[in-house]
C-alpha cells in the first residue's frame, strides 16, 4: 500500500499537468521497472516527463542546417529492435528514454545540435529532436508555466 500512494500522487499530478501520458513516457527511464519509478520523487518524475515532451516536435519541413536520419535508424534503448520506416509519431506517448535518441545527440561534440528524423507515415514527415540545450530550456518553461497555474503543488 505504501508504494501505491506515490504512484497515485504522481498520476494525479500528471493528469492535471497535461493530457500526455507521463507514466508511459518516464517508465523507460527506469528500465520499465515500476518499483524504481514509484520510489522516485514526483517532482523529478514530472521534470523528466517535461524534458521528454520538450525534446520533440513534428514538422512539415527540415529545419535549416540540421542532419536528417531515417526513423528506422532509431533503436529501443533496452532492446535490439529498430523503429520501422512506417512508424507513426504520437507525441502524447513518445518517450525520449525509450529509444536511443540520446546516442544520436552524443555523436555531436556540443549539446546545441538539433536533429531530424524522416517519418513518412506520420501526419508530418519529420520528427525534430531539439538540441539538449533547447530541450532543457523548453522543459523549464513548461515547468514554470505549470507551477504558475498550480502554485499550491510546489
Order of alpha helices (4+ residues) and beta strands (2+ residues): alpha-alpha-alpha-alpha-beta-beta-alpha-beta-beta-alpha
